[in-house]
Amino acid sequence: MIERIYRWVLGLAGRKDAEMALGVVSFVESSFFPIPPDLMLIPMVIARPDRAWRIATICTVGSVLGGILGYYIGAVLYDTVGHWLIDIYGLQQKADDFNRLYGEYGLWVILIKGLTPIPYKLVTIVSGIAHFNLGVFIAASIVTRGLRFFIVAALLRHFGAPIQAFIEKRLTLVFLGFLVLIVLGYLSLKYV
């Protein structure tokens, strides 16, 4: 089953709407969706290394725009949508902790958390709750999300064939490893 999903996602890279779907996934992941765009980014760059920079740009732009929506949810809609989203992910205590950190380390919180497996939607919503400077938030989001996606794209572009062979030979192991990283990102919220 995992191999079938992998082949399907690789096949998306050749479709006309693949980049649009990647942009949508990147957008919604930054504000409310639990699945990271890396699940599409990685096979798309492996399938089309000549488009690595374009694909990373789409992830970055989608993620930053979605981050602005997350910021808006925190700044304007927290009492309804924002509070509900934070509760769904069980992140109320972490949101409160992040909010306290913003007073002292605002920019650094965005830069560091945007590179980690910690859900970026938490950073975006709490940035809005804290009414962190929107211009600085957008600039920091461009830097941190851009670094994340462009580093992945560069590595895949440079080492694509060996990485693809490794992934295909150990598909179940790679898939489980990726799931473990996502789960660890959520669990680390309790300790970071």
Secondary structure, DSSP 8 states (H G I E B T S, - for coil): -HHHHHHHHHHHTTSTTHHHHHHHHHHHHTTT-SS-THHHHHHHHHH-GGGHHHHHHHHHHHHHHHHHHHHHHHHTSIIIIIHHHHHHTT-HHHHHHHHHHHHHHHHHHHHHHTTSSS-HHHHHHHHHHTT--HHHHHHHHHHHHHHHHHHHHHHHHHHHHHHHHHHHHTHHHHHHHHHHHHHHHHHGGGT-
